[in-house]
């Protein structure tokens, strides 16, 4: 298990909860860049919460927001799933970097940051803002509970294990969310 405590709230507005995770991702990214930090523990915590978060969004949040908001449509949901696949692919490279004091690790951290920041910005603007404006507070709270329950189950299953991330990346290739091996993204 990790030395980094991953917050496990039990209720809240889904928009606020997702944003809290986004800030946690950014904090853990800073830790992975810090040569004096426990980079291995930060990477482990980052992987677990990142995958748990993404899986909970895809299965609990996106489908319900697609039905409830004018601005979140099937295309937006599919794009979010493609970006989660790209994030998982970058995460796999990060997890497969042996040791945390190598150039390969540092390159993987920077690639992860690039892909992640792109996704966070898009999601906050094109999915979370419409959800905040168009979905009633009571429903956002109910959605928050569903998100947190799924997120917690994935955390309990060590969602960020290299084996699970490999499986998710393979599934994304199989579904066409990621280009075939050797093709450009």
PANU-826193 format. One record per residue (C-alpha): residue in one letter; x, y negated, z negated. Coordinates in steps of 0.05 Angstrom, whole numbers, padded with zeros to 5 digits, always signed. Layout:
BEGIN
AXYZ...
This chain:
BEGIN
X+00000+00000+00000X+00021-00072+00009X+00048-00123-00040X+00002-00175-00010X-00067-00178-00040X-00119-00179+00014X-00180-00218-00009X-00244-00176-00011X-00303-00223-00020X-00371-00189-00024X-00415-00245+00003X-00413-00310+00041X-00430-00345+00105X-00401-00304+00163X-00371-00366+00195X-00335-00386+00131X-00311-00314+00119X-00283-00308+00189X-00248-00375+00183X-00218-00353+00116X-00189-00292+00150X-00161-00336+00206X-00124-00377+00154X-00099-00313+00121X-00072-00289+00188X-00034-00355+00196X-00006-00349+00126X+00018-00278+00138X+00048-00299+00204X+00089-00352+00167X+00112-00298+00119X+00135-00254+00176X+00176-00311+00204X+00209-00325+00136X+00274-00286+00131X+00271-00291+00054X+00201-00261+00049X+00182-00188+00045X+00169-00184+00119X+00151-00110+00118X+00097-00121+00066X+00070-00181+00103X+00069-00141+00168X+00031-00084+00133X-00021-00131+00102X-00027-00170+00168X-00039-00106+00208X-00092-00079+00160X-00132-00143+00154X-00125-00161+00227X-00153-00095+00252X-00207-00091+00199X-00229-00161+00216X-00230-00149+00291X-00268-00083+00286X-00319-00115+00238X-00329-00173+00286X-00338-00129+00347X-00387-00081+00314X-00425-00126+00265X-00418-00199+00287X-00412-00206+00362X-00473-00163+00380X-00518-00201+00332X-00493-00270+00352X-00504-00252+00425X-00577-00242+00409X-00584-00303+00365X-00546-00359+00400X-00553-00393+00467X-00478-00405+00475X-00453-00335+00456X-00471-00291+00515X-00448-00222+00541X-00390-00254+00578X-00366-00289+00515X-00371-00225+00475X-00333-00185+00529X-00279-00239+00530X-00273-00233+00454X-00265-00158+00460X-00211-00167+00513X-00174-00214+00468X-00179-00166+00409X-00149-00112+00455X-00092-00160+00473X-00082-00174+00399X-00080-00099+00383X-00029-00089+00439X+00015-00144+00410X+00005-00115+00341X+00028-00046+00365X+00093-00077+00390X+00101-00111+00323X+00089-00047+00284X+00136-00007+00328X+00194-00056+00316X+00241-00019+00270X+00263-00061+00212X+00245-00134+00203X+00313-00165+00213X+00320-00152+00287X+00310-00194+00348X+00257-00144+00372X+00217-00158+00309X+00224-00233+00315X+00204-00231+00389X+00143-00187+00371X+00123-00237+00316X+00125-00295+00366X+00086-00256+00418X+00035-00237+00365X+00029-00310+00344X+00019-00333+00416X-00037-00283+00430X-00069-00293+00362X-00069-00369+00363X-00101-00369+00431X-00157-00324+00407X-00169-00361+00341X-00176-00427+00377X-00225-00399+00429X-00265-00361+00378X-00271-00420+00331X-00294-00466+00388X-00338-00420+00430X-00367-00370+00381X-00363-00397+00310X-00385-00468+00325X-00449-00445+00361X-00462-00395+00305X-00457-00450+00253X-00504-00495+00293X-00555-00444+00319X-00560-00388+00267X-00598-00403+00203X-00558-00402+00138X-00595-00342+00109X-00580-00301+00171X-00506-00323+00170X-00503-00298+00098X-00535-00232+00116X-00487-00226+00174X-00430-00243+00126X-00449-00184+00082X-00450-00136+00141X-00383-00163+00165X-00351-00156+00096X-00378-00085+00086X-00349-00062+00152X-00284-00100+00140X-00276-00068+00072X-00289+00002+00100X-00235-00009+00152X-00187-00035+00100X-00199+00027+00058X-00182+00070+00119X-00116+00033+00130X-00141+00005+00196X-00073-00025+00212X-00034+00040+00212X+00008+00049+00274X-00031+00112+00292X-00098+00075+00289X-00071+00015+00328X-00044+00063+00382X-00113+00095+00386X-00147+00026+00393X-00098+00005+00447X-00109+00070+00485X-00185+00061+00480X-00178-00010+00506X-00139+00016+00566X-00191+00070+00578X-00247+00018+00576X-00211-00028+00623X-00202-00082+00570X-00126-00080+00582X-00091-00071+00649X-00065-00003+00667X+00007+00011+00648X+00054-00027+00694X+00002-00079+00715X+00007-00152+00695X-00044-00179+00646
